[in-house]
Amino acid sequence: MSDPILTVDALRAGYGSGGDIIKGAGFSVSEGAISTIVGPNGAGKSTLIKSLVGLLTPRSGTITLNEADVTRLNAPAKARAGLGYVPQEHNVFRNMSIGENMTLAYEFIAKGTKGLKAARERVFDIFPDLVHREADMAGNLSGGQRQMLAFGCALMPGPSLLLLDEPSAGLSPKYVAEMFQAVKSVNDAGVSILMIEQNVKEAMVISETAIVLVSGQVRAQMPAPEFLNHPDIHALYMGTADVTAPETV
Ligand SMILES: Nc1ncnc2c1ncn2[C@@H]1O[C@H](COP(=O)(O)OP(=O)(O)OP(=O)(O)O)[C@@H](O)[C@H]1O
């Protein structure tokens, strides 16, 4: 098993003056792996991702990325440290072309155009379908193609770890398989992945690791096949199975 690219320890986070939503979460993501966070509605999955990418400042705990403490960095600084993020919604500018979306994504993080050409080539290698549509408006793409563009934009600055918040949300079933294939292509290109997914079984097929989040805490971390073959997967998912402590894989 590879070294962790991301280690989260005793993380607490919440909104404004409200109580903690993330209540001491701890887990790790292996370098080169696809890891998937699952858990019931309201468990805090999106809040966890927001606190990892710097949209929400953690109240305590630590986030270590590539052996550096990034806990208190803001979102652009975390992106420069190698963390890419694809939000669930509003993840491309629909009134801009594919090429313009990619350039903007690069320039926002890299602060300039040096390296832009190489970044575009790297992304087009992963998503060849986007090459000939570069001038097309993002708003005219299918849901699946738009999701690929969102991945492509997040890849422009060259992240080492990509965080995806429910990439299959809102996609019609015929595009879901295509989207998971796109996640796999990104991973095959050497980018580690941490995603939230409600399409649990499909996500586990391409994942190495399952991370079960319930009530703001990680109840289990285990190899994806073990999760899929668990005799009471529903209880495991809901956090009521007999798993006493996270099992680090
Ligand atoms: N901006 C916000 N301000 C205050 N509370 C929020 C905010 N966003 C989410 N919450 C609360 O945080 C809790 C966890 O929500 P979150 O969206 O992180 O869970 P989730 O596991 O991603 O849920 P789902 O699977 O339904 O998307 C919920 O009680 C929610 O109401």
The ligand as a Gaussian input file, in Angstrom:
#p B3LYP/6-31G(d) Opt

LIG

0 1
 N      -24.086000      26.494000       4.745000
 C      -24.552000      25.822000       5.798000
 N      -24.886000      26.483000       6.947000
 C      -25.337000      25.828000       8.038000
 N      -25.502000      24.483000       8.098000
 C      -25.205000      23.778000       6.986000
 C      -24.710000      24.402000       5.794000
 N      -24.483000      23.434000       4.863000
 C      -24.817000      22.264000       5.446000
 N      -25.235000      22.468000       6.720000
 C      -25.677000      21.446000       7.656000
 O      -24.618000      20.538000       7.865000
 C      -25.140000      19.203000       8.031000
 C      -24.404000      18.272000       7.106000
 O      -24.712000      18.640000       5.767000
 P      -23.823000      18.152000       4.537000
 O      -24.420000      18.748000       3.307000
 O      -22.400000      18.360000       4.806000
 O      -24.126000      16.588000       4.607000
 P      -24.014000      15.494000       3.462000
 O      -23.561000      14.245000       4.129000
 O      -23.199000      16.003000       2.340000
 O      -25.527000      15.342000       3.054000
 P      -26.210000      14.905000       1.648000
 O      -25.815000      13.483000       1.403000
 O      -27.661000      15.053000       1.931000
 O      -25.692000      15.849000       0.591000
 C      -26.654000      19.273000       7.783000
 O      -27.304000      19.300000       9.030000
 C      -26.813000      20.600000       7.059000
 O      -28.057000      21.184000       7.365000

